[in-house]
Amino acid sequence: MNIALWIIQGLLALMFIGAGSTKLQYEKAKKALPWVSNHSKGFVAFIGAAEVLGGIGLILPLALGIAPILTPLAALGLLLIMVFATAFHAKRGEYKAIITNVVIIGLTLFIVIERF
């Protein structure tokens, strides 16, 4: 089970760090993500920073043994981001994104439950 958790955490960390990094580059994000044009640079950067830090938090605290409680807390934070993202995409009628969000919600919920 521990190996499966680490694999999921690693994949989610890469995904969130990559997605968050894109959002931290506002002009690049505007080209890649249609919704970015409707929101302020600060709002998009806040989401990007939260995703990058959450992705780092999925790995480093537990791997280094320094405050390992931060790993499930990071997963919980990312879970909340994805719940809000699901509602946001539903409001915009972006149903393909909702499917992806639901899968990510399931994976982060698995990490939260198993790491607490």
Buried (B, 14 or more C-beta within 10 A) or exposed (E): EEEEBBEBBBEBBEBBBEBBBBBBBBEEBBEEBEBBEEBEEEEBBBBBBBBBBBBBBBBBBBEEEEEBEBBBBBBBBBBBBBBEBBEBBEEEEBEEBBEBBEEBBEBBBBBBEBBE
